[in-house]
Amino acid sequence: MGYKQQAAEKIAGALSQMGVDNFDSETVYGMLETPPNPEMGDIAFPCFQLAKALRKAPPMIAAELAGQISGTPLREVKAVGPYVNLFLDQQSVAAQVIGTILEQGGTYGSSAVGEGRNVPIDLSSPNIAKPFSMGHLRSTVIGNAIANIMEKQGYKPVRINHLGDWGTQFGKLIVAYRLWGDEAKVKAEPIKELLSLYIRFHEEAENDPALEDQGREWFKKLEDGDEEAQHLWKWFRDESLKEFMKIYELMNVSFDSTNGEAFYNDKMDRVVTLLEEKGLLSESDGALVVNLDEYDMPPSLIKKSDGATLYATRDLAAALYRHETYDFAKAVYVVGNEQRLHFQQLFKVLEKMGYDWARNMHHVPFGMMLKDGKKMSTRKGKVVLLEEVLAQAIADVQKVIEEKNPSLANKEEVARQVGVGAVIFHDLKNFRLNDVNFSWEEMLTFEGETGPYVQYSHARACSLLRKGNYQPGAAVSLAEGALESKEAWAVITLLNNFPEVIQRAADNFDPSQIGKYVIDLAQVFNKFYANVRILAEEENIKASRLALVAAVVVVLKEGLRLLGLAAPEEM
Ligand code: ARG
């Protein structure tokens, strides 16, 4: 239990002694404030809300309450006007925080709130035969971090790569391949070649509209299990997936399922039947739709006039499947903001079908990746392929290492960890709905708010422990006064906040809470390091300060891990 909870419990206890019984420790905890300056105390509790229950003026209540609160970790309790101000005994708080972290290691900040329940997370989900876009990168990075954070909260994340491997575009691609395709070329550079076939299809179709019909026919054949169509489709899928796997390997992301849209092909009749039975289908221009007028939304398109199913139909089938397979606590879809309406419609249709559990489904949208203020697109000329971005980041880091630390062991692995980490962190440090401005300079610098900066701070702390010959596992007894500085205290209070930050990140599906937190922690640690002597102190003081550094190492590493970054010990 952190010191804020302890303070809240003491206050709640005192309040119930005073005859107030509807302020439990959780409520009190939510009311706690931080005084505007540390001389006024470390924690403040405002008494305004108690005036009614106690029929007294808040300053009187504060005075009375202050007299009833004492004991570790508090040093002093004072009423100041309508506030009760609490001063912490920093020495005992420090011992408690550091002791907990060193004892729990990587499990510090874990919680059991998820009760082991499943949380399927739909992430990444690129489209077969198309380049892996910046949007898919964002989904991968944000989704993976959310999965780690949910796991830390005691849920069981199920990472699902809902591949875009079905739809009329595959009919078109088959037509294009049969007309102009070259097997060897596809094998050599699958995505590039398939994309150019697809682009050619559209160019030629402008003069030859019959191509579009052929495309539809071939998709119908595919849906009906035609052998040639199935064979080509599977080949396109396998080759594309091989390329995507290279990216996932670089980023160290793996999936529990790669059931994409095609997986639901044989599960869609049931959806249509269910919708029919519930009287939700209506006809519109020969197509079948679910009307959503009452929500001011356009209808959800379920079946086209030629009988082909749609993206929405597949997502309905997938939702039913996930509910039945995982009995989830929550289901999460990490998909760009431009699909907001699609998910609103999806959830409304499920609600109209009478499924209460639709309330536990969350679309977790994110903004765009911009370059020079414009959307980074993978169409035609403007292609910035993700693989190239990652390769470039790694190469840049390699250069820095060659300059600054050429004798580093594991150079290549560290360059990968830092280069990829830079790309991931660049995305995660801002709230996901904000657009990200893609910038090499901003991404790769070792100073400022970057992944390399946090990783570098972690490595510095590790090196300090090595130099100080820090003995892990030794019981922590802090030397009197060793951590009495505002620099040390800033580190300790932040360390204490980690569990709360994780919880907030989980509740809001917001990894940037952790991104900002690790930057803050790296900064206060570096200030501590710059202003407080560590290695040149006498043994007791040195050991106490190193214990704090060791706690920083644990928390920085764990924070980075939650975001999907490695924490090399040397760089
Ligand atoms: N493949 C889609 C796209 O690239 C994203 C799929 C998201 N997941 C889902 N269940 N709809 O736009």
Residues whose N, C-alpha, C, O or C-beta is under 5 A from the ligand:
A	BS01	LIG	D122 S125 P126 N127 H162 L163 G164 V335
